[in-house]
Amino acid sequence: MIRIATLLSIFTGAVCTNAFAQQAALDTLLRKFDVYRISSSSEKIYLHLDRNTYLTGETIWFKLYIVDAATHEPVDLSKVAYIEIIDTAKRPLLQTKISLQNGVGNGSLFIPASVSSGCYIIRSYTSWMKNFSPDFYSHKNITVINTFQKLELDKKSPVVVKPVLKFFPEGGNMVTGLKSKVAFQVTDVPEGVTSLRGHVINSKRDTIASFIP
């Protein structure tokens, strides 16, 4: 009986030790994931404008929100954000920077009379986002009208307004081999358009998915 009790005690101790070891390994793995997520955390910036058409001499008022790209929760990493207006050749015409507090900032940008009439892009980003492609910056299309300059339109080349389509993968990134939900947003839809249809095509021009907003 004593031998059996001893064996049971040893077996029970081995099982408990193994369980504790597995739990400790799991806790260590979770901590490593948290450390990696924090150390490799990337920001996502959202830019809101008071409108999308301006006259020269007017002021663009805007507000910024900085969130974690994975969780979409506000982050207080960057303290300064940069705003700039670029032309169709991606050349910056106007630039400014604003301070951020708890991932939020607001400011304004004056449009001088030297800016010609046309379509421009206003984009925003942080210093941390400079480590990545400008495609990850926030982009907004705006129209500027200079009333001091004569607007000349080529009647043979009508102005075509194209809608802007943005995708928002679940978790901030799309990973090969993993299924995930991808939200999308369509803005700057031409006046009179009441329905839209989109398709995702591969390199062979084959349709692999379709969507309707």
Sequence and secondary structure as in RCSB ss.txt:
>XXXX:A:sequence
MIRIATLLSIFTGAVCTNAFAQQAALDTLLRKFDVYRISSSSEKIYLHLDRNTYLTGETIWFKLYIVDAATHEPV
DLSKVAYIEIIDTAKRPLLQTKISLQNGVGNGSLFIPASVSSGCYIIRSYTSWMKNFSPDFYSHKNITVINTFQK
LELDKKSPVVVKPVLKFFPEGGNMVTGLKSKVAFQVTDVPEGVTSLRGHVINSKRDTIASFIP
>XXXX:A:secstr
 HHHHHHHHHHHHHHHHHHHHHHHHHHHHHHHHHHHHHHT  EEEEEEES SEEETT EEEEEEEEEETTT  B 
   SEEEEEEE TT  EEEEEEEE BTTEEEEEEE  TTS SEEEEEEEEETGGGGS GGGSEEEEEEEE TTS 
    TTS      EEEEEEGGGS  TT    EEEEEES  TT     EEEE TTS EEEEE  
